[in-house]
Amino acid sequence: MRGTTAHVEQDLAAFALGALDAPDRERVRTHLAACARCRVSLEGYQEVVDGMLHVLPARRLPDSLRERIRKALPPATHQAERRVRWRMDLVYPVLTGLLTVAVLGLSLAAWEIRGTLLQNQRNMERLEADIAERSRVDGVALALLSYPNRQVSMISGTKAYGTVIYEPRIPLVIMNAWGLPELQAGQTFQGWLVRANGDRVSGGLFLRDSASPFTRVLLEASEPVSNFVGVGVTVEPEGGSEWPTGPNVCSADF
């Protein structure tokens, strides 16, 4: 350690670089507080040191050196690293579970949307089929009305009433009925063509037309209507019966 009275120019370079030990650093700092000459000299050394910081570009440490530094870290650092890994071991399954739930939720939503679209498609197909059937029945009704030999009979029943239109040589009968009763779930109306000996031949199944004040039905046989003496309607289980089993709703004689 040098005295404090002489100038310290010989120590300024080391001071600027931070290379002095603590006693000499404190001695130079005390001298600089009182010596303007040495402060001016220190400024020159400081500019040189500051310029050195910009001479070489920053470079990434080699992997081997980084590994040696990592191994030289105190145990607390390794413990922190292990804690991070332990937390990730806990968080990863949770995140995976959340993602799985999200994917399942989206899949269920997509399945429900698909089911809704399919149901709407089926409803549309049924509506189109109903419209097509009504058009066919209305066409047959108009055709029968145009025949010169057409016949019209009155329908009678407890509450139901209406008309049947037919042409004896044609195996088709149009029935226009009002006042048909409400059906229970699993029931349907079934129309019958009646022979002279009392045998019944099914002419088809139908439901009451809720969109119209009356129900127009086309009953079809495999032989001319002249082979029958009348028609009748009964309530049957859904899908129909081979022979009337339910209550009679209405009937008409030819």
Buried (B, 14 or more C-beta within 10 A) or exposed (E): EEEEEEEBEEBBBBBBEEEBEEEBBEBBEEBBEEBEEBEEBBEEBBEEBEEEEEEEEEEEEEEEEEEEEEEEEEEEEEEEEEEEEEEEEEEEEEEEEEEEEEEEEEEEEEEEEEEEEEEEEEEEEEEEEEEEEBEEBEEBBEBBEEBEEBBEBEBEBEEBBBBBBBBBEBBBBBBBBBBBBEBEEEBBBBBBBBEEEEEBBBBBBBBBBEEEEBBBBBBEBEEBBBBBBBBBBBBBEEEBBEEBEBEBBBBBEB
